[in-house]
């Protein structure tokens, strides 16, 4: 039995409990005794591992069970004919919704045809989803769960600061919003405070992450180096624990995922300064002397300055 996460529009998916009840009723009517029930909530189209499906196939092909009941052919697999051919005429698999039997010679063509239909539908759906997501990314739409401190605007699918209180500190009964925590992290690091010291200070005040865990130097650093807090759309690198990277469009450009000036103001300069400190670069020094707009800079060098020229041989 398999329960899809996504079903066709207007179509109601039968729950695994309802599928099991239907399968047990079929077994009683046809003189079978249920020996094993395999359940899963995985994709039958993608290349994910399906250990329950593999175990059920092995049981019926090896003769461990005389028959295998499946609610519908697209619950069985969406890989097309290659998934059903191994059982045709060799093991009994009942596809209840279609009323097909893999051991019935007259049902072979119908089973292959329905399996290919399920494969074609999944292939078309996958193409449509990928095309839509690619277009949304080019437009700067945020597709997943918003990072801490930000929230997705449902009308534009762009990110905006999250000003909804998520904590109430005992001292002063002060409510804290996620965006205030993000601003504090950037500004404190930009002023020279270490990530470890900042994490300790926030924990001492009772501040916690969105999951309720204590802050650590690692989690502070993850916030600092995440491009989304400067308004850039990101993509996941795939490996767990790695920081998302900038999304680059076909023109080789980064894409903004916020409305203009949404993250502007004091947060922008603090973010850039913090990124330099995390990277190990010293803060940009203030210029020693800036000439007035109407004056020409003097040619005299200040003490301690040296000038080197590259002279070709």
C-alpha positions as CSV (number, residue, x, y, z in Angstrom):
1,X,0.0,0.0,0.0
2,X,1.2,3.5,-0.8
3,X,-0.2,6.9,-0.1
4,X,0.7,9.7,-2.5
5,X,1.7,13.1,-1.1
6,X,0.3,14.7,-4.3
7,X,-2.7,13.6,-6.3
8,X,-4.5,14.8,-9.4
9,X,-6.7,17.9,-9.1
10,X,-10.2,17.0,-7.9
11,X,-9.1,13.4,-7.0
12,X,-9.3,12.1,-3.5
13,X,-6.5,9.8,-2.4
14,X,-7.5,6.7,-0.4
15,X,-5.7,6.6,3.0
16,X,-3.5,3.7,3.8
17,X,-6.0,2.6,6.5
18,X,-8.8,2.5,4.0
19,X,-6.6,0.7,1.5
20,X,-5.8,-1.9,4.1
21,X,-9.5,-2.5,5.0
22,X,-10.3,-2.9,1.3
23,X,-7.4,-5.4,0.9
24,X,-8.4,-7.5,3.8
25,X,-12.0,-7.6,2.5
26,X,-10.7,-8.9,-0.8
27,X,-8.6,-11.5,0.9
28,X,-11.7,-12.8,2.9
29,X,-13.8,-12.9,-0.2
30,X,-11.2,-14.9,-2.1
31,X,-10.0,-17.3,0.6
32,X,-6.7,-15.7,1.4
33,X,-5.2,-15.0,4.8
34,X,-3.2,-11.8,5.3
35,X,0.3,-12.6,6.3
36,X,2.1,-9.3,5.9
37,X,1.1,-5.6,5.2
38,X,3.7,-3.3,3.6
39,X,3.0,0.4,3.9
40,X,5.0,3.4,2.6
41,X,4.6,7.1,1.8
42,X,7.3,7.5,-0.8
43,X,7.4,8.5,-4.4
44,X,6.7,5.7,-6.9
45,X,8.2,7.9,-9.7
46,X,11.5,9.3,-8.5
47,X,14.6,7.2,-7.9
48,X,14.3,7.0,-4.1
49,X,14.9,3.7,-2.4
50,X,11.7,1.8,-1.6
51,X,12.6,-0.9,0.8
52,X,9.0,-1.9,1.6
53,X,8.2,-2.2,-2.2
54,X,11.4,-4.3,-2.7
55,X,10.4,-6.6,0.2
56,X,6.9,-7.1,-1.1
57,X,8.2,-7.9,-4.6
58,X,10.7,-10.4,-3.3
59,X,8.1,-12.1,-1.2
60,X,5.7,-12.7,-4.1
61,X,8.4,-13.6,-6.7
62,X,10.2,-16.0,-4.3
63,X,6.9,-17.8,-3.5
64,X,6.9,-16.6,0.2
65,X,3.3,-15.5,-0.3
66,X,0.9,-16.8,-3.0
67,X,-0.5,-13.4,-4.0
68,X,0.1,-9.7,-3.5
69,X,-2.8,-7.3,-3.4
70,X,-2.3,-3.6,-4.4
71,X,-5.0,-1.0,-4.3
72,X,-4.2,0.5,-7.7
73,X,-1.6,0.2,-10.4
74,X,-0.2,3.7,-9.8
75,X,0.2,2.8,-6.1
76,X,2.4,-0.1,-7.2
77,X,4.8,1.9,-9.4
78,X,5.0,4.7,-11.8
79,X,8.0,3.4,-13.7
80,X,6.0,2.0,-16.5
81,X,6.1,-1.4,-18.1
82,X,9.5,-2.3,-16.7
83,X,8.0,-2.4,-13.2
84,X,5.1,-4.8,-14.1
85,X,6.7,-7.1,-16.7
86,X,8.7,-9.1,-14.0
87,X,5.4,-10.3,-12.4
88,X,3.3,-11.0,-15.5
89,X,2.6,-14.7,-15.7
90,X,5.1,-15.4,-12.9
91,X,3.5,-14.1,-9.7
92,X,0.0,-13.1,-8.8
93,X,-0.5,-9.4,-8.2
94,X,-4.0,-8.0,-7.9
95,X,-4.6,-4.4,-8.9
96,X,-7.9,-3.9,-7.2
97,X,-9.0,-0.5,-8.6
98,X,-8.4,-1.6,-12.2
99,X,-9.6,-5.2,-11.4
100,X,-6.6,-6.7,-13.1
101,X,-4.7,-9.9,-12.3
102,X,-1.1,-10.4,-13.4
103,X,-1.7,-14.1,-13.8
104,X,-4.7,-13.6,-16.1
105,X,-3.5,-13.8,-19.7
106,X,-6.2,-11.4,-20.9
107,X,-5.1,-8.7,-18.4
108,X,-1.4,-8.5,-19.6
109,X,-2.0,-5.9,-22.2
110,X,-4.2,-3.8,-19.9
111,X,-1.6,-3.9,-17.1
112,X,1.2,-2.8,-19.4
113,X,-1.0,-0.1,-20.9
114,X,-2.1,1.3,-17.5
115,X,1.5,1.2,-16.2
116,X,2.7,3.3,-19.2
117,X,-0.2,5.7,-18.6
118,X,0.9,6.2,-15.0
119,X,4.5,6.7,-16.1
120,X,3.5,9.3,-18.8
121,X,1.3,11.2,-16.3
122,X,4.2,11.4,-13.8
123,X,6.7,12.4,-16.4
124,X,4.4,15.3,-17.6
125,X,3.7,16.4,-14.1
126,X,7.4,16.4,-13.2
127,X,8.2,18.5,-16.3
128,X,5.4,21.0,-15.5
129,X,6.6,21.3,-11.9
130,X,10.2,21.8,-12.8
131,X,9.3,24.4,-15.5
132,X,7.1,26.3,-13.1
133,X,9.7,26.3,-10.3
134,X,12.4,27.5,-12.7
135,X,10.2,30.4,-13.8
136,X,9.4,31.4,-10.2
137,X,13.1,31.3,-9.3
138,X,13.9,33.6,-12.2
139,X,11.3,36.0,-10.8
140,X,12.8,35.9,-7.3
141,X,9.9,33.9,-5.8
142,X,10.8,32.0,-2.6
143,X,9.6,28.4,-3.0
144,X,10.4,26.7,0.3
145,X,10.2,27.4,4.0
146,X,11.4,30.9,4.9
147,X,14.6,31.1,7.0
148,X,14.5,32.3,10.6
149,X,13.7,36.0,10.8
150,X,11.9,36.1,7.4
151,X,8.4,35.2,6.2
152,X,6.9,34.6,2.7
153,X,4.5,37.2,1.5
154,X,1.6,35.0,0.1
155,X,0.7,37.6,-2.5
156,X,4.2,37.9,-4.1
157,X,6.0,34.8,-2.8
158,X,8.8,37.2,-1.8
159,X,10.5,37.4,1.6
160,X,9.8,40.2,4.2
161,X,11.0,40.6,7.8
162,X,9.0,38.6,10.3
163,X,7.8,41.0,12.9
164,X,5.5,38.5,14.7
165,X,6.7,38.0,18.4
166,X,7.9,34.5,19.1
167,X,9.3,35.0,22.6
168,X,8.4,37.0,25.6
169,X,11.4,37.6,27.9
170,X,10.7,37.4,31.6
171,X,12.9,40.5,32.3
172,X,10.7,43.5,31.5
173,X,8.1,41.2,29.8
174,X,9.6,42.3,26.5
175,X,8.3,40.6,23.3
176,X,11.0,39.7,20.8
177,X,10.4,39.2,17.0
178,X,12.6,36.9,14.8
179,X,13.7,39.9,12.7
180,X,15.0,41.7,15.8
181,X,17.2,38.8,16.6
182,X,18.6,38.7,13.1
183,X,19.3,42.4,13.2
184,X,21.1,42.1,16.6
185,X,23.3,39.3,15.3
186,X,24.5,41.3,12.3
187,X,25.0,44.5,14.2
188,X,26.8,42.8,17.1
189,X,29.2,40.9,14.8
190,X,29.8,44.0,12.8
191,X,30.8,45.9,15.9
192,X,33.5,43.2,16.7
193,X,31.7,40.9,19.1
194,X,32.6,37.2,18.6
195,X,30.0,34.7,17.6
196,X,30.6,32.6,20.7
197,X,30.3,35.6,23.0
198,X,27.1,36.7,21.3
199,X,25.6,33.3,21.6
200,X,26.3,33.2,25.3
201,X,24.8,36.7,25.8
202,X,21.6,35.8,23.9
203,X,21.2,32.5,25.8
204,X,21.7,34.3,29.1
205,X,18.9,36.7,28.2
206,X,16.6,33.8,27.4
207,X,16.7,34.1,23.7
208,X,16.2,30.9,21.8
209,X,16.2,29.8,18.1
210,X,12.9,29.2,16.4
211,X,13.0,25.5,17.4
212,X,13.6,26.4,21.1
213,X,17.2,25.4,21.2
214,X,20.0,27.5,22.6
215,X,22.2,29.6,20.4
216,X,25.7,28.5,19.5
217,X,28.6,30.0,17.7
218,X,27.9,27.8,14.7
219,X,24.2,28.9,14.4
220,X,25.3,32.5,14.7
221,X,27.8,32.0,11.9
222,X,25.1,30.3,9.7
223,X,23.0,33.4,10.0
224,X,25.9,35.7,9.1
225,X,27.0,33.9,5.9
226,X,23.5,33.1,4.6
227,X,22.9,35.3,1.4
228,X,19.2,35.5,2.0
229,X,19.6,38.1,4.8
230,X,21.0,40.5,2.2
231,X,18.0,39.8,0.0
232,X,19.5,37.2,-2.4
233,X,17.6,34.1,-3.6
234,X,19.4,30.9,-2.7
235,X,19.5,27.2,-3.7
236,X,20.4,24.3,-1.4
237,X,23.8,22.7,-2.0
238,X,22.3,19.3,-1.3
239,X,24.5,18.2,1.6
240,X,23.0,18.6,5.0
241,X,24.5,21.3,7.1
242,X,26.0,23.3,4.2
243,X,25.0,26.9,3.8
244,X,22.8,27.6,0.7
245,X,24.5,29.4,-2.2
246,X,23.3,32.2,-4.5
247,X,20.9,31.3,-7.2
248,X,22.4,32.3,-10.6
249,X,20.0,32.9,-13.5
250,X,20.7,32.2,-17.2
251,X,22.4,35.6,-17.6
252,X,24.9,34.7,-14.8
253,X,23.3,37.2,-12.4
254,X,22.1,36.8,-8.8
255,X,18.4,37.2,-8.2
256,X,16.7,39.3,-5.5
257,X,14.0,37.6,-3.4
258,X,12.8,40.7,-1.6
259,X,11.0,43.8,-2.8
260,X,13.2,46.9,-3.4
261,X,14.5,48.4,-0.1
262,X,12.9,45.7,2.0
263,X,16.2,44.9,3.8
264,X,17.7,48.3,3.3
265,X,18.7,50.8,6.0
266,X,21.1,50.1,8.8
267,X,20.9,46.3,8.3
268,X,22.7,46.4,4.9
269,X,25.9,48.1,6.0
270,X,26.0,45.9,9.1
271,X,25.6,42.8,7.1
272,X,28.5,43.7,4.7
273,X,30.8,44.6,7.6
274,X,29.9,41.3,9.4
275,X,30.7,39.3,6.3
276,X,34.2,40.8,6.1
277,X,34.8,39.9,9.8
278,X,33.7,36.3,9.4
279,X,35.9,36.0,6.3
280,X,38.9,37.1,8.4
281,X,39.3,40.5,6.6
282,X,40.0,43.5,8.8
283,X,37.3,46.2,8.9
284,X,37.7,48.8,6.2
285,X,39.7,51.7,7.7
286,X,38.4,55.2,7.5
287,X,40.3,57.4,5.0
288,X,43.1,59.3,6.5
289,X,42.3,62.4,4.5
290,X,39.5,63.3,2.1
291,X,40.0,66.3,-0.1
292,X,37.1,68.8,-0.4
293,X,35.3,68.6,-3.7
294,X,36.6,71.9,-4.8
295,X,40.3,71.2,-4.0
296,X,42.9,69.3,-5.8
297,X,44.7,66.6,-3.6
298,X,48.3,67.6,-2.7
299,X,51.1,65.6,-4.2
300,X,53.0,65.6,-0.9
301,X,53.1,62.1,0.7
302,X,52.4,61.6,4.4
303,X,55.1,60.2,6.6
304,X,55.4,56.5,6.4
305,X,53.9,56.2,2.9
306,X,55.8,54.5,0.2
307,X,55.2,54.4,-3.6
308,X,56.4,51.6,-5.8
309,X,56.4,51.8,-9.6
310,X,56.6,48.8,-12.0
311,X,59.1,49.8,-14.6
312,X,59.4,47.6,-17.7
313,X,62.9,46.4,-18.6
